Amino acid sequence: MFITREADYAVRCVLFLSQETGRVVNANEIAESMTIPKSFLAKILQRLTRGGIVRSTQGTAGGFKLAKESARVSILEVIEAIQGSAAVNICAINEQNCDLSNTCPVHPVWVELREDIENRLKKESFAGLIRKRRKRA
C-alpha cells in the first residue's frame, strides 16, 4: 500500500485534533504544530469534513474539531477519505483492471496483503495511538 503525502498529512491532522478533545482549532495552528503546508491543509480539511471525520465551524472563533470520538476514527478511514482505496497492486482493488487476475499466481498474494494492511489500519484508532505514545513517554 502506498500512502500519499496528502494522506500522511491528513493522519497528522487527525492526530492533532484527537489530542485537542472538543476544542475548535484553526487551520494555522494545525499546520504549524504538525508541519503541514497550509496550501495542502485546506484541501485535506475539506476532504476530512466531507468524509465525516472532521467538523468545521465558521466565523471568528471558527476552526475544526473531530466529528466523532477519536476512538471511533481509524487510520484506514482517514487514508480512504483522502486517497480512496489503495493496494500494493491495482489488481488487488479490482481484478478487472488486469486481464491476468484469474490465472496469475501472484494475484491472491496482492489481495491478501491488501486485506491484511486494511485490517491492521482499521484496528488502529487515534485514541489508541495517543495511548501508545503516552505509554512510551
Secondary structure by P-SEA (a helix, b strand, c coil): ccccaaaaaaaaaaaaaaaaccccccaaaaaaaacccaaaaaaaaaaaaaaccbbbbbcccbbbccccccccccaaaaaaaccccccccccccccccccccccccaaaaaaaaaaaaaaaaaaccaaaaaaaaaaac
